[in-house]
Amino acid sequence: MQKAYLILENGTVFEGKSFGAVGEAIGEIVFTTAMTGYLETLTDPSYYGQIVVQTFPLIGNYGVIPSDFESGCPHVKAYIVRDWCQEPSNFRCEGDLDIFLKQHNIVGLYGIDTRQLTRIVREHGVMNGRIVPEGASFGLTDIKNYKIEDAVKNTTCDKETVYTPEGEVKRRVVLFDFGAKANICRSLVQRGCEVTVVPAYTTCDRVAELAPDGIMLSNGPGDPAENVEIIAELKKLSEKKIPTFGICLGHQLLALAHGAKTHKLKYGHRGANQPAENVETGRVYITSQNHGYAVVNESLPECAKVSYINANDGTCEGVKYFNEPAFSVQFHPEACGGPLDTGFLFDEFIAMIDANK
C-alpha cells in the first residue's frame, strides 16, 4: 500500500497508508466512537465537509451493504481508521470498504494511531486536516483557512418525493430534508404516515398547500445559524401551530426560529453511546448522536424549556414548546445501527398529531 500522511492545522503529522481513492483531501477532523454502523456513518449527510475518524480499531468486517445506507452516497471528505478488514464476512455483504471508497472517490487513510489523534482533538478541539499521498507538497495556511460552507444546500434533495405506507394512510407528514437520514422517513412510514420529503428551502406557503398533519425537521450538516432563509420560513410555520418534531439540525433550526442561539462545541458529540437525561424524570437514555453545534440552554424563550440534557456536559439535548404543538431532540431516535432506546419519540409525535386532529 502507498504511504500517505495526515497533516493537522497545528502542524502535527501522522504517517499511514492509503486505501480507497488515492489523492488529497482537506476537511474538518471529527471522531465518532460508534463500534458498529460504519456504513451509516459514511452515508450520513451530516458529515458533509468532514474527515471522519473511527475510534473503534477494526472497520469493514461486515463489508458493504447498500440497504443499510442512510443516503445515496458518502458525504465525508475523507475516512480514517486504524485497520480495515480486507476480507469481510456477512451474508448480506455486497463488497468491501476499499472498493466502495474508490467508487465514490473518497480518500482513505489507515495504519495511524487513531487513539492519539482522538486525544489531540479532545484536548485542543475540532481542527482542520489534510491527507496527502507520499511526495506531495502542502501548506498549513490552506489547511487553517478551510471552512465548511453551504452544507445544507449541497446535501438537500432537489425535488419533492412522496413515500406511502403499504396499508392505510393514517396521517400526512412533510419531512424537511436538511440532509436527512433515510431511516427518519422509514420510521414515519412504518407508523402509517404518508411522507412528503421536501427540499430544505421549501417555503411556508408551499407547506400550507400540502396541508400536512405534521411537520418533521431532519438532521443535516454545518453551522445551523448560517441557514437564515430556512429559519425565517420555520418562524412563519410555527405560527400555523402544525405539530412539529425536529431532530439534530432540525432541533437547532427550530430553536433559532424561536429566537434562541446556538454555539459550536469543542469537539462535538459523535457516537452511539451518548447519555441523554430527561430533566423531568431523571431517566438517562443511551443515544446515537452526530453534531458539532448545540442550542444555548439559557437562550431559549419563555415559551420553551430544555427537556433533555447531555449527562456528560449538560448541553441541550431536547426542547419542548408550550405555545404550539412542537418538540425537538438533538440526538437520533431513528438510529441505525442503534441504540433504539428513544424510538418512542416517533410515537409521541404521532400522538401529538392525532391529538391535534
N, C-alpha and C positions, 0 to 999 in steps of 0.2 A: 504494500500500500504506500502511496505517496505521502511524504511528510506535509503537514500543514500547521499553521500557527494561529493562536488566538491572541490578539493584542487588545488589552483594555485601555481605556482612556487615561488611566493613571500610570500607564507605562509598563504594567505587568505583562509578561509574555508567557504563554503556555505552548509547549510543543506537543503535537499529537499527530494523528494520521487521518487522512481524508477518506470519507466514504460518501455515498450519494453523489451529487454533482460536484465536479472539481471546479474551483473558481474562488472568487472573493465574495464576501457578504458583510455588510455593516448593519448593525441594529442595536436595540436596547437589550442588554443582557438581563434575563429573568430566570428564576429557577422554580420548578414545581416538584413537590415532594410525593406526588402520587406514585404508587408502586405498580399500578396497572392503568390501562386506559391511554396508552401512548398514541394510539390511532385517533382517539377523540381529541387528545391534546394537539396533535399535528393538524387536524382539520377544524379546530375551533377558531372561528374568525376573530375572537377576542385577542389572539396572539399576533394580530397583524403588526408588522414592523418590528417584531422582537426576535431575538436569538434565544431559543429556549434550551435550558439546561435541565436534564433529568437527574435528580439526586439519587434515584434508585440505580444501582450499578449495571444491571443487565436489562437491556431493552431489545425488543424484537423477537422474543422467544415464541410468540404465537403468530408471528407473521403479519400479513396484511389482509384485513377482512373488510371489504368495501361496505358491507351492510352496517358496519359499526361507525362509519364516517359521520361527522356532525355537519359537514358541508361538502360541496363537490370537489374541493381541492384544498391543499395545505395553504395556510396564510402566514406561517412563520418565515422569517428571513433566513434562518439557518437553525441547525439542530445539533446539540452537543450531548454525548453520552460517554459513560466510562467504557462500556463494552457493548457491542451489538451482536446479536445472535445471527450467525450466518446460515444456520440450518434450523429454521423454525419448525415446530411440530404442533399442529392443531387440525382437527378435522374440517374446520371452516377456512383454513388458510388458503389464500389465492396468490401468494407471492411473498417476497422478503422485503425488508425495510430498505436495503440498499437500492434495489431496483425501483422501488416506489419513489424514493427521493430523487433518483436520476430522472425518472419520468416527469417529475414536476419541477426539475431544475432547482432543487433545494440542496444547498451546500451542507454537508455533514462533517463533524469532527469527532473523533473518538480517541481513547487512549490517554486522556489527560486526567489529572486529579480533580474530579468534579467536587469532591468534598472541600478541597482548598478553595476552589473557585466560588463555591456557595458561601463559604465563610467570609470571603472578601466582600461579596455582595451584601451579606447580612450586616457586616461591620461598617462598611462605607456607604451602603445604599446602592440602588439601581444605577448602573452606569452603562455607557455605550461600549461596544467592542467591535472588532473586525477580524474575520477569518481570512487568512491569505495562504495560498499554496507556497511551497518552498521556492525561494528565489525571487519572490515578488517584493516590490518596494511599497512602503506605506508611510503615511504621515499622521501624527497624533491630532493635528488640527482638524482634519476631516472627520476623525472619529468623534471628537468632542462636539463638533458642530451638528452632528446628526440629530434630527428631530422627527418624531412620528407626526405626520400631518394628514388631514383628510381621511382619517381612518374609517369612519362610518361610510363616507362617500365611496370608498373603494371596496367595501365589503357588503353593502346592502344589495338587495335584488333590484332589477330594473323594471319589473312589471308585477302586477297583481296576479296571484295564483290562489285557487280555491282547493282546499282539501276537505273531503267529505267522509264521514264515518260509514262503515258498512251497514249499520242499522239505521234507525230513525234519527233524524236531525233534531236534537232537543234544544240546542242553543246555537247562536251565531256569534263568532268571536273574530274581531280584527286583530291580527298579530303584526305589530310594527317590527320590521326587520332592520335592526341596527347592526346586524352581523350575527343573526340568530343561529343558535344551535338547533339542529334538526329535531332533537328529542323534545323540545318545547312544544312544537306543533304536534308531534306524535302523542304527547301526554294529553293534550286537549282533545284530539280526535278520538282517543281511546275512551274519553268520558262523554262521547256523544255530541261533540261540538263540530259544526262546520266552520272551518278556519279559513279566513281570507288573509293571506300574507300580503302585506303592502310595503312598498319602499319606504325608507326612513323619512323621506321628505314629503310624504303624503299630507295634504292639508286637512285641517279640521272640517272644512266643508265637505270634502270628499268622504271622510269617515262618516259624517252625518248622513250622506246619501246612501251609504251601505247599511245604515240602521242596525248596527250590531247590538247584541245583548250585553257584550262585554268587550273590553279592550285589553290586550296583552302587550306589554312593552318588553322587548327582548334584551338579551345581553349584547355586548358589542365591544369594540376596541377603542383605545385612545382616550384623550382628555375629555371628560363629559362637558366641561364648560365651553369648549370651542363650538359646540353644536347650537349656536344661537337661534337659527331658524327653527330647528326642531323644538327647542324649549318653548319658543313663542307659540307654536301650534299646540303643544301639550297644555299650555296655560289656558288656551281657548277651550280645549277639550274638557279640562277639569270643570269648567263652568256648566257643562252639559250633564254632569252627575251620572255618567255611564260607569258601571262597575269596572274598575281598573286594577290590574295586577302587574307590577314591574319586577323584573329580575336583573340583577347586576347593573349594567349600564342603564337599563330601563328604570331601575330603582333610583339611580343618581339623577337621571334626567327629570324624573317626576318630582324629586326634591328641589331641583333647581327651578322647575316651573312654579313651585310654590314659594320661591324666594330664599331657599336655603343655599348653603355654599358647599363646595367640595374642596378637598386638598389631596395632594399626592403623598402616598405612604412611602416610607423609607425604602422598603423592598417588596411591598405588596403581600397579598395572601394568595398563594397558588398551590393547590394540592387537594387531596381527598380526605384530609384529616383535620380540618379547621373547626374548632369548637364555637358554636353559636348559642348564646344563652338567651332564653326567653325571659325578659325582665319582669314579667308578671308572675310567672310560675317558678322561676329559678331553674327550670329544666334545661340541660345542655344537650344540644344535638350535634353529632359529628356531620360535617357538611363538606361538600366539594366547592372550592372557590377558585376564581381566577380574576383578580383585579388589582390595579395599582393605585386606584383613587378611592376615596371614601367620603361619605357625607359628613360634614362637621356637625356633631351632635347638638351643640349649643346654638346652631344657626337655624334650626327648624322653627317654623312659625307656630303660633298658639294653637292652630287647628290641627297640629300633628304632634306625635310623640315617638320616641325611639321604642321599638317593640323587641328588637334583638340586638345584642352587643357581642362583639368578639371576646370570648372568655380569656384570650391571651393579652390583648392590648386595650380592650374597652371601646374600640371604634364601632361606629354604627353598622349594624348588620340587618336592620329592618326598620320600617317606618309604618305607622298606622295613622290614617287621616280621619278626622271626625266630622268635617263639613261636607263630605262626599263619600260614596262607597269605593274606597281605594286603599290599597296597602302595597307594600313592596319589600323585597328582601335582597340583600347583597350577595347571598350565596345561591347555589344552584339546586333547587328541589328536583329538577329533572335529570340529575347527574347520571351519566354513563361513563365508566363502569362503577358507579356508586360513589358514596353511600346513598341509600334510598330513604334515610330516616325522615326527611322533610317532604316527601311526596304528597303528604296530606294537605299541603298548602294549595295544591291544584283543586282539591275537593272543597277547601274553604272558598276559593274563587268561584267555583260552580255554585256553592250555596249562596254566595253573595249575589250572583246573577239571578238565581231563582227567587230570592227574597225581593229583589228589586223589581221583578216582573209583577 
